């Protein structure tokens, strides 16, 4: 699952494109249909998004709904998300995945 810079989780809503990378002038990749962002997985790992606490909480709720978590698990998950956001400068993706692993 990829978290786009526009704040949406990319799940099959992509298009195919070719970009210039350090390895090849025509490297195949994907882009997000909603915002048009094209991903460069060769030269860069993953796009990093750093949201405010409010934006991150709405992302976390959508993430929990997609994973079909139960209410008591969602509460623990949200607490972990808040704790991880307050503890340092992790990207949104890192926060969500770490909190999910903890819960």
C-alpha positions, 0 to 999 in steps of 0.5 A: 500500500502506497500513501500518496503525497495528496493524502490518499492510499493508492489501491489500484487507482494508477496509470502506467508511465515512463520516466528518466532515471539514473539507470535508464532514460525510459524507466517504467513506473506508475502514477496516481490517477487522482492527483497525477503524481508520478512515482520514481521508485528507482532513484527514491524509495517512497514519497514521504508525507508529513501531515499535521496531527489533524490530517494524520488522524483522518488518514489513520481513520481511513487506514483503520477502516480499510483494514476493518479494525474493531473499535477497541483496536482503533482506539489503541491504534489512534493512541499509538499514531498520536504518540508516534507523531509527537515523538519525532519526525517520522513520515506519515507512512512510517507512523501508520505502519509502526502503529499498526504493527504495535497494535 
